[in-house]
């Protein structure tokens, strides 16, 4: 089975405006999206393409990322007298 390349778009205003954030090559099934803001609801959608012909959009996926800070490691304590 051959899979078409596809484009991923995101919206941070409830779906009113969309911007392309990734152009995924044929046969690739994952993407890393940067620029996501902590606690901001972000909507994503995708559509396949072949040349200038585009499919319809996928269902919209809504995500709100919560960044959890990592605990510090390798700490040392010095006491001055």
Secondary structure by P-SEA (a helix, b strand, c coil): cbbbbbbbbbbcccccbbbbcccccccccbbbbccccccbbbbbbbcccccccccccccbbbbbbbbbbccccbbbbbbcc
